[in-house]
Amino acid sequence: MKLLHQLFFLFCWIAFCLQQYYCTDIQCFEGPNFWCLNQTTESLCNFTNKTIGLCGYSNKRCQVKTGDSFCKSLPPAQQQSPFEFDGGITNADEDLFSYYVLSLYWPPSSCPKIYNETLDLLRYFCSPYTDIGQPGSERLVLHGVWPTFATKGNYQGWPQFCSAKDADWSKCHINGNLCPWKNTTSNEFTQGDYENCLSIENIQQCLVNATNVLLPEQERLKRLAPGYLGTRNLFINHEWTKHGSCCSSIFGNNISNYLAHMLDLVDMVTRPGSLTYEYIQRYSGEKIGIDYLVAMLNQTAIINCNSKCELEEVWMCVNRDETTGLPTRLIPCPSGARNTSDSCKKARCEYVFVPLRNQSQQILPNDDHTSSNLTLFLFIILIIILLKYVFFLSASCYEFLKIVTSQ
C-alpha cells in the first residue's frame, strides 16, 4: 500500500510539472519556428476575449478553427508565407513581455521638408521641429519604447492597449468603439483615424495631460523626440495608450517617468561616440552595407528601409531588468525578431542609404553611378563635335552660295 501511495504521489508530481511546462503563459510565446492563434494557443496563452490587433503571417500548418480573430482565415487554409507573425495582442497581460524595442526614426525619409499641420496631421512622426534646420531634423529621434514578447523561433509580437491599474487602455484600440465612425466604412477607418477622432471628440479616457508631461522636457524633446511636440499631442497619446500601458506599472503608472526613461535611452544610444552616431549619423548622405552595419552595432539593432533602400527606422533591442523591469542596456536582438522585422531584406537591399533633406530628390548611389556620369560626359562631347561640324558645314555652304550669287 505504501508503494502505491508513493507511485501515486510521483504520478501527481510528474503531471504537475508537465502542466507547468506546457501551460505556462511565457512558453506560449516561444516558438519553436511558428506560431498561430488556435484552440491550443488560445487556452495556453489565456487569450479569451483578446484581440489580435494586426493580421500577421502564420505558418501554413496552423489552422485557425476557433475565434478566428487571427487573420480571419477562410477555406482553403491560410495562404500566408510560412514562419512569420508580426502583430499586437490587445489587452495582453503586462508580465508576459521579456524585452523592449527602442524605435528610432530618421526624419529626412519620414517627414516632409516643411510640416503642414493640416495636411500632415496623421503623420505622427512629424512636427515643426522636424523641419529643415530644426534641432530634430537630421538625427535619429524617438518613435517609442515597446514591450515585446520573447521569441525562440520566428514569432514576433507585442502586447498593446493594455488594462492598467488606473485605466482600461484597451478601449483606445479601434475595436473599443469609443468614437463614432463618421462618413466612412470600417475598412477605411484606420487606427490613426480612430485616435484622431478620440482627440477631436475629447474622449478623456484615451487622452493624456500632455502639457504637464511635455513642458518640463520640451527642450530635450525638440532634439530627441520632435514628433511628440506635434499637433494635439497625437503621438504621445498613441505611444502611451498602445505601448506604455503594457508596462505602466514598471514606470509607476506615470507617463512622465516613462517619457523621461525613453529620452534617456535615446540620448544614450545617439550621443557622440555611441554606435549609432559612429556608424549612422556620420554616414549621413552616404550608403552603408547592411550586414556591415548590423555587425558594427553588435547585433543589437534591426535596420528598416523603405522601398528605395533609404533608412527609415532603427530598432534597438533593450533588456528588461530582472529586478526593476526597466530598460537599462542594449542586448542582441532575438533571431526571430530579426527574421520578421527585416524590411531591408524584404526590399532586397544590400545597402541602406542615409538621406539628407537637401538630397531627398537625389538618386540612390549605386555602382553604376560613375559609368553613368562618364556616358553623359561622352554624350556631351559628341554633341559639341557634331555642332562644330554643323557650324563649319553651314559656313562652307554660306561661302559657296555667296560665290555662286556673285557670279
MITOR-320231 format. One record per residue: residue in one letter; x, y, z of N, C-alpha, C, O, CB in turn. Coordinates in steps of 0.02 Angstrom, whole numbers, plus 50000, padded with zeros to 5 digits. Glycine has a CB too. Example, Ala and Ser with C-alpha at 12.3 -4.5 7.8 and 13.67 -1.06 7.14 Angstrom:
BEGIN
A506604971650390506154977550390506604983550390507124983450423505654977650452S506424988850354506844994750357506455000250394506705005750402507044997050286
***
This chain:
BEGIN
M500424994050000500005000050000500435006350000500295011249966499535000050061K500985006050039501435011850042501735013249974501825018949954501995010550094L501895007749938502175008449871501675011849824501855015949782502395001649843L501045009949831500525012949789500465020449802500385024449756499855009549801H500505022249867500475029349885501055033149854500975038749829500475030149961Q501655030149857502245033349830502185034249754502365039449726502865029349847L501935028849720501845029249648501325034549629501405038249581501635022449620F500785034849669500265039849656500535046849665500395051349625499675038649703F500945047849718501245054349730501715056349672501725062049650501625054349796L502115051349649502575052549594502195054449530502395058949494503025046349582F501645050849518501235052249459500965059349462500975062949412500665047149453C500705061349520500435068049527500965073349518500845078549487500105068849596W501555072049544502095076849539502305077749465502425083349443502705074549581I502355072149428502535072449357501995076149318502155080249275502625065349328A501355074749333500805078049299500825085549312500705089649267500125075149322F500975087449375501015094549392501575097949354501485103549328501125095449467C502155094649350502725097549314502565098449239502715103549209503345093149323L502245093249211502065093649141501565099349129501615102949079501775087149117Q501095100049175500605105449169500945112149171500795116649132500075104949224Q501425112949218501785119249223502195120649160502255126349137502235119249284Y502475115149132502885115949073502485117849012502675122248973503275109649059Y501915114549004501525115648944501015121348951500765123748900501155109448926C500875123449011500335128349019500575135149042500175139749051499835125749068T501225135849052501465142349072501345147549017501435146148958502215142049089D501135153449038500985158648990501595160448948501545161748888500725164849026I502175160648981502785162748946502925158148888503105160448834503375162948994Q502855151448899503055146748847502645147548783502895146048729502985139748872C502045150048789501625150448730501905155348679501695155348621500915152548749F502375159548699502665164448653503325162148623503645165948586502755171048689E503555156048638504245154448623504355149648565504855146048564504565151648683G503905149448518504045145748457503815138548458503305137148490504775145948444P504165133848425504865134548401504945138848339505245144248342505145127648387N504685136548282504785140348221504155143148191504165145848136505125136048171F503605142548227502985145348201502525146748259502625144248315502655140648150W502025150648247501545152348299500905154548265500935158248216501825157848347C500345152348291499705154948267499205154348324499305150748372499465151148204L498655157848316498135157548366497625152248346497305152848294497785164448374N497565147048387497065141848376496805139648445496935142948495497365135848336Q496445134148448496155131948511496695131048565496605133048622495775125548502T497255127948545497785126548594498095132848621498165133748681498325122148562T498285137448575498625143548598498145148348633498355151948678498955147048540E497525148348613497035152548649496985150448722496965154548767496335152148615S496975143748733496935141148801497585142148838497595144348896496745133748800L498135140548805498795140848836498985147948855499265149048909499325137948790C498845152648811499045159548822498505163748856498595169748867499225162748756N497945160548873497415164148907497185170148865497125175748891497635166448977F497055168848801496865174248755496105174948747495875178048700497175172948688T495725172148793495005172748788494805180148788495015183948831494655169048846N494405182048739494165188948732494725193948717494635199948726493805190948795K495305191448695495835195948673495745197448599495365193948565496545192848687T496075202448575496035204348505496725204548475497175207748502495675211148497I496825201248419497445201948382497395208348342496995208848295497575195748335G497805213248360497725219848331497915220348258497625224348222498125224648369L498395216448236498605216548167498625209448140498825204848175499295219948159C498405208548079498435201948049499145200948024499385204547980497915201147990G499485195948052500165194748032500215188747986499715186847955500605193648093Y500795185847981500895179947941500885173747986501115174148043501565180347902S500625168347961500585162348001500855156447962500815156347900499855161048023N501135151547997501355145447964500775141847932500235141447961501715140848015K500865139247872500325136047836500065129847872499495127747860500555134147767R500465127047917500245121047953499735122848007499395118348033500835117347984C499685129148024499215131148077498525132248048498455135647997499465137448112Q498035129548079497345130548058496985134648111497005133048171496985123748047V496645139848091496265143848137495545141148136495175142448089496285151448119K495365137548188494715134148188494225137348237493625136448230494805126948206T494485140948286494035144248333494235151448342494815153248331494025140548402G493765155548362493925162548374494005166448309493665171448298494555163148414D494465164048266494585167148202494755174548207494665178248159493995166248157S494985176848266495195183748271495895184648244496135190348239495155186048344F496215179148227496875179548195496795178448121496685172848098497365174248226C496835183748083496835183648010496175181847978496115181747917497345178947986K495665180348018495015178647989495085173547933494865174647877494655184947963S495395167947949495545162847899494905159947869494425158647904495965157247930L494925159047803494365155947767494625150047727495205149947708494015161147721P494195145147714494415139547671494595142047601494265146647577493855134147667P495095139247568495545134147596496005137147649495955143147665495975131047541A496445133147677496855135247733497245141547716497325143447658497325129647754Q497485144847769497855151147760498415150447708498755145447705498145153447826Q498485155647668498985155547614499565160247627499975161447582498655157347548Q499615162947687500165167547701500835163747701500865157647706500055171047769S501365167747695502035164847697502155161247763501905163447814502565170247685P502525155747763502635152047825503135155447870503515159847850502875145147809F503125153347933503625155247983503645162648000504165165148020504295153247960E503095166147993503095173148011502455175048047501915172548032503185177447949F502525179548094501955182848125502195189548151502735189948181501635178448183D501815194648141502025201248162501395205048181501065208048139502435204948106G501215204948245500595208148264500555209448339500925206548378500025204048243G500095213748357499995215548427499395212048456498905210748422499915223048434I499445210448520498895207148556498615212048606498935213748656499145200548591T498005214348592497685219348634497485216448701497185211148706497075222248598N497655220248754497465218448823497815212248849497565208948894496715217448827A498395210648821498785205148847499065206948916499125212848932499365203148799D499225201948956499485203149023500165206549020500585204848978499525196549062E500275211249064500885215249064501505211149078502045212749052500825220749114D501455206049118502055202449140502335197649088502865194649100501895198649203L502015196849031502235191748984502815194048940503175189748914501665189848940F502915200548930503445202648884504135201748917504195201848978503345209948863S504645200948874505305199348901505845204548886506355204748920505525192748875Y505745208748836506235213948821505875219848788505285219448772506815211248776Y506255225248777505975231248746506295232348678506865230248665506085237448792V505935235748635506215238348572506215245948576505685249048586505805235848510L506805248948570506855256148565506855257948490507325256348454507515258848600S506315261048468506235262648397506435269848384506165274448415505515261348374L506905270848338507145277448318507015278348244507155273848204507915278348334Y506755284048224506635285148153507085290748126507365294748165505895286948140W507145290948060507575295748026507135300847990506855299147937508065292147975P507055306948015506585311847987506645313147912506135313947879506655318148023P507255313647883507285315147811506905310247766506695312147711507995315347789S506825303947788506445299147747505745298147773505355294347743506825292547745S505565301247829504905300247859504465306447859503855305847864504985297847930C504755312247852504385318547859504485323147799505005322747767504585322147923P503995327447784504085332447731504605337647752504775338247810503425335847714K504855341347703505355346547718505075351747766505405353947812505605349847654I504445353647754504095358347798503435355047819503035353247777503965365247763Y503335354247883502745350847909502135355347903502135361147925502845348847983N501605352647872500975356247865500475353147914500275347447906500705355947791E500275356947965499865354248018499185351847994498875347548025499775359348072T498945354547938498295352447912498365346147870497985341347879497975358047870L498845346147824498915340547778499255334547810499115328847792499295342747716D499715335847856500135330547883499935328547954500345325647991500855332647883L499325329947974499125328848044499225321648067499455320548122498405330848053L499055316848024499095309848045499785306848036499875300848047498585305748007R500265310848015500955308448013501255309748082501585314848093501375311947956Y501155305048127501335305948197502065307948205502245311648251501195299648235F502495305348162503205306448170503395313748168503895315748198503585302648118C503015317748133503245324348111502955330048153502425329248185503075325448039S503295335548152503085341548188503495347348160503935346248118503175340848267P503365353548181503785359048158504525358148176504965361248146503535365648188Y504665353848224505365352848245505725347448203506305345948216505395350848318T505375344548153505715340248104505835344048039506095341147991505305333848091D505645350448036505755354447976506505355547964506915354748010505395361147982I506675357347903507385358747886507665364047933507365369347945507445361047812G508255362547960508595367348004508395367048076508695370348118508475374147979Q507885363048093507665362348162508085356948197508385352748165506915360548165P508105357048265508565352748301508435345248293508885341248304508535354348374G507825343248274507685336148267507635333848195507345328648181507055334548301S507915337748148507795336348077508295331648045508125328247996507795342648040E508915331148070509435327348036509785322548085510395322048085509945332048004R509395319148127509685314448175509175309048190508585310048176509915318048241L509395303548218508935298348241508545301048300508835303648348509305291848259V507875300348298507455302948351506945297648372506855292548338507095309348329L506625298948428506205293848462505545292648425505165297248410506055296048533H505425286248411504745283948394504415281348458503885283848478504775278348339G504725276448490504445274048553504855268548584505345266248555503735271648542V504645266548644504945260748678504375255748688503875257148720505265262748748W504465249748658503915245048653504065238548690504565235248674503775243548580P503655236648738503715229948768503615224748712503175225448670503195228848826T504025219448713504005214548659504055207548687504425206348735504575215748608F503685202848658503675195948682504325192348664504665194248616503085192148654A504485187248702505065183148688504945179148624504365178148604505225178448747T505475176848593505415172648534506025168148528506595170448533505325176848470K505895161648518506455157148504506445155048431506925152148405506415150948549G505895156448398505835154848327505735161048287506115165848295505265149948314N505235161248244505115167048203504505170948224504275175448189505045165048131Y504235169348282503655173148307503885179848333504385180348368503295169248363Q503525185048315503685191648340503035195348353502655196548306504145195548291G502905197048414502295200648431502395204848493502925204848523501715195748440W501875208348512501935212948568501255213848601500735212948569502225219748546P501245215648666500625217548698500455224648678500905228748668500665216848776Q499815226248673499625233048656498955234848688498535230448700499575233848579F498855241248701498235243948730498005239548789497485236348786497685244248676C498405239648841498285235248899497875238748953497815244848954498955232848928S497605234748997497245237349055497735238349112498055233549135496665232549077A497805244449134498245246049191497825246849253497205246449251498655252449177K498155247949310497805248649373497335254649373496805254549404498305249149431D497545259949339497165266049342496715267249282496325271949281497625271849350A496765263049230496365264249170496345258049126496805253849126496655270149130D495805257349087495735252049038495905255048970495465257648936495025248949039W496535254448950496765257448888496575253248828496675255448771497505258548890S496295247248838496105243048782495555246448740495495245048681495855236248806K495175250948771494645254548735494945259448684494585261748639494205258348784C495585260848689495905265548643496105262148578496305265448530496525268648675H496045255448576496115251848513495485252948473494945254048501496245244248526I495545252548408494985254148363494365249948379493805252248367495195253048291N494455243948406493875239748423493525242048486493015239248506494095232648431G493805247248519493495249648581492845253448571492455254248617493975254048617N492735255848509492105259048491491925265048535491345266248550491535254048495L492435268848555492295274848595492145280848550491865285848573492895276448640C492335280348486492245286048441491855283748380492015278548351492925289148421P491355287548358490935285448302491315285548236491755289648225490325289848296W491145280848193491445280648127491015284948081490495282648056491495273248100K491225290948069490815295748031491005295647957491595296147939490895302848060N490485295147916490565295747844491105291147815491475293047770490735302847826T491145285147840491655280447815491425273447830490965272247869492345281847846T491765268647798491645261647813492195259147859492715262347864491605257347749S492085253547891492575250847938493235249347904493765249847936492305244647971N493225247447839493855245847805494275252047792494885251547785493705242447739E493955257847789494325264047776494515267647840494905272447838493905268547732F494265265547895494365268947958494945265647995494875260148022493725268848002T495525268847996496125265948024496205267648098495815271548126496745268447986Q496695264548129496845266148199497025273448206496835276648255497425261648225G497395276248157497565283348159496945287748155496905292748191498025285048101D496475285948112495845289648108495465289348175495185294348197495405286948051Y495465283448205495125282448269495425286948323495055290148361495155275048290E496095287148326496425291148378496325298648364496265302548411497165289448380N496315300548301496155307448283495455309248306495335314748332496235308648208C494985304748296494295305748317494255306348393493885310548419493855299948292L494635302148429494635302448502494855309348526494585312048574495095297148532S495355312148491495605318748509495095324248493494965328548535496255320148473I494795323948433494315329048413493705328948459493455334248479494085327848340E493475322948476492885322248518493045322848593492595322548635492545315648505N493695323848608493915324748677493705318948722493435319948776493635331348705I493845312848699493705306848738494255306048790494785303248776493655300448692Q494135308548850494655309048901494955302348920495525302048942494375312348962Q494575296948912494815290348932495445288348894495845284348919494275285248919C495555291248835496135289448794496595295348781496995295248734495905286648728L496555300548822496985306348814497405307348876497175306048932496575312648799V498015309648867498455310948924498505318448934498385322348887499165307848913N498675320548994498775327649008499465329548983499955329849021498695329149085A499495330948918500145331648886500525337948908501135337948908500065331848811T500165343148927500505349348947500965348149007501545350249007499995354848964N500705344849058501105343449118501675338749103502195338949137500665340549172V501585334349052502085329449037502635332348992503225331349005501775323349002L502435336048941502905338248889503275344648906503855345448887502535339148825L502955349248941503265355748953503935355248989504415358548968502795359948993P504005351149042504655350749076505215347949032505805349249044504595346549139E505025343948981505525340648939505565343748870505875340848825505355333248933Q505265349648860505185352248793505835353148755505875351548696504825358848797E506345355748787506985356948753507305350348731507585349948676507455360848798R507275345248774507535338748754507115335648698507385332448653507565333948814L506465336648701506015333848651506145336748582506115333048533505295335248671K506305343148577506445346248513507005342648477507005341948415506625353648522R507485340248515508075337048486508015329448482508215326348433508685338848526L507735326448534507725319048539507065315948517507055310148497507875317048609A506515319748521505855316948504505405322448477504885323948507505535313648566P505575325448420505195331148395504475329648378504045334048382505535333848333G504315323448359503635321748343503155322248402502555323048392503615314848315Y503425321748462503005322048522502745329148534502305330148576503395319548583L503005334048498502785340848504502325342848447502245348748431503375345648508G502015337748415501575338948359500875341248380500725341848440501515332848317T500455342348330499785344948342499365340248384499355334248373499435346248276R499015343048433498535339548476498835333548512498465329248538497945337348436N499495333048515499835327948555499625320848535499595316348578499685329048628L499485319748471499265313148448499805307848458499655302048473499075313448376F500435309848448500985304948452501055302148523501085296148532501645308148429I501085306548572501185304148640500565300348665500635295648703501345309948688N499965302448643499365298648661499415291548633499265286648668498735302148633H499635291048571499685284448538500195280048573500055274248588499875285348464E500795282748585501335278648614501165276348685501325270748704501985282548614W500835280648723500675278748792500105273648793500155268648828500475284948833T499575274848755499005270348758499165263548727498935258448752498395273448723K499555263548673499705257248640500265253348675500195247348686499895258548569H500805256748692501395253248718501515254448792501625249648830502005255348679G501505260648813501635262248883501145258948930501325257148987501625269648894S500525258148908500015254948951500195247748968499955245049018499345255148918C500615244648927500785237548938501425236648979501655231048988500875234048871C501695242149004502255241649052502185247149104502675249049136502945242249016S501575249749112501475255749153501645254749226501905259349258500755258049147S501515248849253501675247749324502425248149337502635250149391501405240949348I502815246249287503545246649294503775253849301504265255349336503895243449232F503405258349269503565265549273503115269149322503015275249317503505268749203G502845265449370502445268449423501795271449398501525276149427502835273649458N501525268749341500915271349310500975278949298500485282649304500305269949355N501575281049281501725288149274502005289449204502565287249188502225290549329I501625292849162501835293949093502455298449090502865297649045501265297149053S502535303149137503125307449138503755303249150504275304449120503065312849193N503705298349194504265293849209504425289749147505015288749131504095289349268Y503915287249113504005283449051504365287548998504835285248966503325280949024L504135293848989504435298248939505155299748956505585299748912504035304748934A505295301149020505985302649041506455296849027507015297949003506005304449115H506235290749041506645284849027506765284048952507315282348930506325278549055M506245285348912506325284848839506845289848814507265288148773505655285948803L506805295948838507275301148816507985299448838508465300648801507065307948842D508055296748898508715294648922509015289348877509615289448863508675292148994L508595284548855508835279348810509055282248743509585280348717508295274048800V508655286748715508835289848651509495293548658509925292948614508285294648627D509575297348711510195300948722510785296248727511325297548700510145305348785M510685290548762511225285748773511455282748707512055281748697510985280248820V510995281148662511185277448601511315281948542511515279448489510645272548584T511215288548547511335293048490511845298448502512035302048456510695296248470R512085299148564512575304448579513235303148542513365297448523512705304948656P513655308348532514305307348500514705301948536514765301848597514705313948500G514985297348496515365291748523514945285448528515235280048533515625293548591S514285285948525513865279948526513915276348459514155279048410513125281848541L513675270148458513725266048397513315269048340513555269248283513505258948411T512705271348354512305274148300512605280648274512545282248215511585275248323Y512925284448319513245290648297513825289048250513915292248199513485294748358E514235284048269514825282448231514665279048164515005280248114515275277948271Y514135274948162514005270848103513375272748065513225269748013513965263748122I512985277648089512405280048051512445287648042512445290147986511755278148087Q512485291248098512485298548094513055301148050512965305748010512525301548164R513645298248058514225300648021514215298447948514615300847907514855298148054Y513755293847931513685291747861513105295347827512885293247773513575284147858S512855300647856512295304347825512475306447754513015309247743512115310547868G512025305147707512155306747638512515301247600512675302147541512535313047634E512665295747633513025290247602512635283747610512115283447642513725289547633K512905278447579512595271947586513055267447628513665268247628512455268747516I512745262647663513115258147708512885251147694512285249947685513015260047784G513345246347692513165239347686512775237147748512985238347804513795234947677I512195233947737511755232247794512085227147840512065227947901511085229647768D512375221947811512695216847853513265219947894513345218347953512965211047810Y513645224347862514185227747897513905232047955514175232048010514585232247849L513355235647941513065240047991512805236048051512925237948108512495244147960V512455230648037512185226448092512755223648134512715223448196511755220648064A513295221448101513875218848137514195224248180514385222948238514395215948089M514265230248154514575235748191514145237948251514395240448300514695241748145L513485236848245513035238448301512965232548349512515232448391512355240548275N513405227648342513435221848388512785217848390512595215448443513615224148458Q512445217348333511825213448328511265216048373510775212548385511965206248346T511345222248399510835224948444510305228848407509845231548438511165229548495A510345229148340509875233348303509595229748242509915225448213510225239748281I508985231648225508655229448163508565235748120508275240648143507965225748177I508825235548059508805241348015508175240847971508045235547942509445241847971N507795246147966507195246247925507275251047866507475256847876506585248147967C507115248747806507185252647744506505253747712506035249947725507665249147695N506455258847671505875259547627506025256047561506545252947553505685267047616S505565256647514505645253047450506235255647409506465252247364505005253647409K506475261647425507055264447390507705262947427508235265847411506965272047381C507675258547476508265256647517508535262547556509135262847571508805253847472E508115267247573508305272847617508155270947689507675267247703507925279347597L508565273347734508465271947805507815275047829507695281047819509055274647846E507385271047860506775273647891506815273447967506695278448000506165269647866E506965267547994507005266848066507565262148086507795257948047506335264248094V507785262948148508245258348180507905255948244507735259948287508945261748195W507805249348249507515246448309508075243348350508425238848326506975241148292M508155245748411508685243248454508385239148511507895241248543509115249148482C508675233348524508415228848574508715230448642509325231148649508555221448556V508285231148692508485233348759508225228348810507665225848803508225240648774N508625227048861508435221948911507845224248953507685230148956509025220348956R507515219548985507045220849040507395218649103507475212649114506345217249029D507595223349144507985221749204507615216849249507025217649262508145228149244E507965211649271507645206349310507365208849376506885206049402508135200849323T507665214049403507435216649468506915222049461506375221649491508025219349508T507065227149422506615232949416506125232549358505605235749358507025239249409G506305228549307505895228249247506045233849198505755233949143505185228349265L506485238449216506625244349174507105242649117507495237849123506925249949217P507085246349062507575245649008508225249249027508205255249042507305248248941T508775245649027509405248749050509995248049002510435252249003509585245849116R510015242748962510595241648919510395238048855509885234648853511135237548957L510795238948803510665235648739510835228248743511305226248778511065238948684I510455224148708510575216948704510525214848631510215218348591510065212948748P510825209148612510735206648543510005205148530509655202348573511165200248532C509765206948471509065205648454508955198248441509375195048410508855209848391P508405195448465508255188448451508205187148376507985191548338507595186248485S508405181148355508405179548284507695179948255507605182048198508695172548271G507205177848295506515178148271506295185148255505955186348205506045175148322A506495189948297506325196948285506645199448222506335203048183506535201348345R507275197448211507625199748151507315196748088507255200148037508375197848155N507105190448093506825187148034506175190448011506055191147951506695179848049T505755192548059505105195148040505095202748029504635205347999504605193448093S505605206248053505595213548051506095216448002506155222647997505725216248119D506445212247965506975214747921506685217247855506675213647805507495209247908S506445223547856506135226347796506655227647742506485227647682505785232947813C507295228547760507815229547710507905223147669507995223347608508485231647743K507885217547704507955211147670507365210047623507445207647567508005205347721K506765211747647506175210747606506175215447545505895213747493505535211947647A506495221247552506565225847495507165224147451507305227647403506615233047519R507515218747469508105216347433508655221647430508965222847377507915214347362C508775224747486509285229947491509925226947520509915224047574509045235947534E510475227647484511125225847512511435231647550511835230747596511595223447456Y511235237647530511475243747562510885247747586510335247147559511915247847514V510995251847636510485256647657510775263647646511345264947665510265255547731F510375268047617510585274847604510305279347659509715278847675510355277247534V510725283647688510515288147742510415295047711510885298847705511055288347801P509795296647691509685302947654509725309047698509605308747758509015302747619L509885314747667509845321247698509285325147664509095323547608510525325147695R509035330347697508475334047668508645337047601508235336847555508255339547716N509255339947594509435343147531509625338047477509795339847421510015347847541Q509575331547496509715326247448509105321647439509165316147412510325322147470S508525324147461507935319847460507735317747390507425312547380507355323347494Q507915321847339507745320147271508325316747235508275314947176507555326447233Q508875315747272509465312647241509355305247229509045301947271510075313747286I509585302747173509525295647159509985291747205510545293947218509675294047085L509745286047228510145281847273510805280047238510785277447183509755275547293P511365281147270512005279447239512045272047224511785267947262512585281647283N512385270347168512485263247153513145262547117513495267447102511905260347112D513305256447102513965255047073514005257647001514565258146974514105247647075D513435259146969513445261546901513465269146896513445272046842512845258946863H513505272446954513465279746956514035282946916513925287546877513475282347028T514645280346925515225283146890515165282046815515295286646776515865279946917S514965275946795514905274546724514355278846692514415280746634514755267146713S513825280246730513285284546704513545291546692513385294646641512695284846753N513945294246737514245300846729514705300946668514715305846630514635302846792L515105295546659515555295146602515165295046536515365298446488516005288946607T514625291246535514205290946475513925297846458513915299946400513625285946484L513685301346510513415308146500513945312846473513825316846428513115310846565F514555312246501515105316546479515285315346406515385320046368515725315446523L515315308946386515475307246317514925309546269515065311746213515585299646310F514305309046293513745311246251513785318846238513665321146183513065309546286I513975322646291514045329946283514605331546234514525336046193514175333246351I515175327946239515735329046193515515327746121515695331446076516335324446212L515125322246112514895320546045514445326046017514495327845958514515313846046I514005328746059513565334146037513975340246016513825343445966513065336046093I514495341846056514925347646040515265346745973515305351345933515445348746095I515525340645961515865339145897515375339845838515545342745787516165332045898L514775337045847514275337445794514095344745780514025346745722513655333445813L514005348645833513845355745824514405359345788514285363845748513715359045892K515025357345803515605360445770515595359145695515695363645654516265357745800Y515455352745676515425350945605514845354345570514895356545513515375343445596V514275354845606513695358345578513865365645565513675368445514513085357745624F514225368645612514425375645605514875376645544514765381145503514775378245668F515395372245538515855372845481515495371445415515625374745365516435368045490L515035366545416514665364945355514225370845335514175372445276514245358645365S513915373845385513495379645370513905385445342513695388745295513125381945434A514505386445372514945391845348515165390545276515195395145235515555392645394S515335384245262515555382445194514995383545143515105386145089515795375145191C514395381445162513815382345118513685389745106513515391645050513195379045148Y513775393745157513665400945150514165403945102513975408045059513715404345219E514815401945108515325404545063515195402344992515275406344945516025402245085F514975395944982514845393344916514265397244882514305399144824514675385844920L513735398244922513155401944896513345409144880513105411944831512575401744947K513775411944920513995418844909514375419444843514285424244806514435421144967I514805414444829515195414544766514725413744706514785417144655515725408844767V514255408844714513795407444659513375413544642513295415244584513345401444676T513105416844692512675422544681513055428444653512775432644617512325424544744S513695428944670514105434644647514255433944573514395438944539514755435144687Q514235427744547514365426744476513735428144436513745427544375514625419644463
***
